[in-house]
Amino acid sequence: MSVHPRVGVVGLGRMGAGIARVLDEAGLLHAVRDLDRTATAAFGEARGRPEALHACDVLLFATPTTADIETVLDVEPDLLQAVDEGRVLVDLTTSHPRDGRRLAARVAARGAGYLDAAMTGGAAAASSGTLTLMVGGEAAILERARPALDPIARTIVHVGPVGAGQTMKLVHNMICHTIFLATAEGCRAAERAGIPLETALAVINAGNARSFVSERRFPDHVLSGRFDGRSRVANLDKDLAMGADLIGEGGRAAPYARLATALLSAAREQGMAEEDFTRLYPHYDALAAALEDEPER
């Protein structure tokens, strides 16, 4: 594959749009596709045409889930035709690895390569080309796709075979989200004891309890009052539910993941599904109380 591959981006939401802009600046963006035609129009009419997709060497899918990729391929024949011999489909979603393995088999049957390249870093990293990608798939396929991935990522880690990237992302998110909730619980206790949140965070960050959550998430998005972490409660709930399912396979216990999932389910039941996840903090006591009221969760 050329060191200057023609790249298509399917899905122009908060992550996909930022990725497409970075690739455009790098001179690699050849095609875009999204259900919202105004989103594709921002990149020029020619890039939204079927023939542009068919000419791509690498197709990056930034849809919400792998199941969405399969649905898109089913209902848009021209897009399916673009996934053929010699091309590489890169699945950037956060999904269950079994879905990735199923899609990989479908793609391989068409003679194309498949990578699950789960992302971390959020919309800000997508827009600045500083994502971290956890990649599952054959090493040779990753090397073919690397010229298309290097502009959008600061770090690319080949973690194993197909499904390993999505597995690592679910593990990563489970750890991140449980740390956020543990920090929220501790800081709420500090505030109830009369310790200002700013003071509590200063102590946490000077000691061994510090984390990205306490050093960045809380100061930037909670203490500031902005509550703009740029991810919905529903997204965290989805990720944690998949993570708990993955960890619990074969009857293994997953107590932290299950408890965090229960807290997020309580938040959804209280109408917070579309709220920014950082707003969980001011509501944390009520969410915890809801779990105490329903011990069978």
Order of alpha helices (4+ residues) and beta strands (2+ residues): beta-alpha-beta-alpha-alpha-beta-alpha-alpha-beta-alpha-beta-alpha-beta-alpha-beta-alpha-alpha-alpha-alpha-alpha
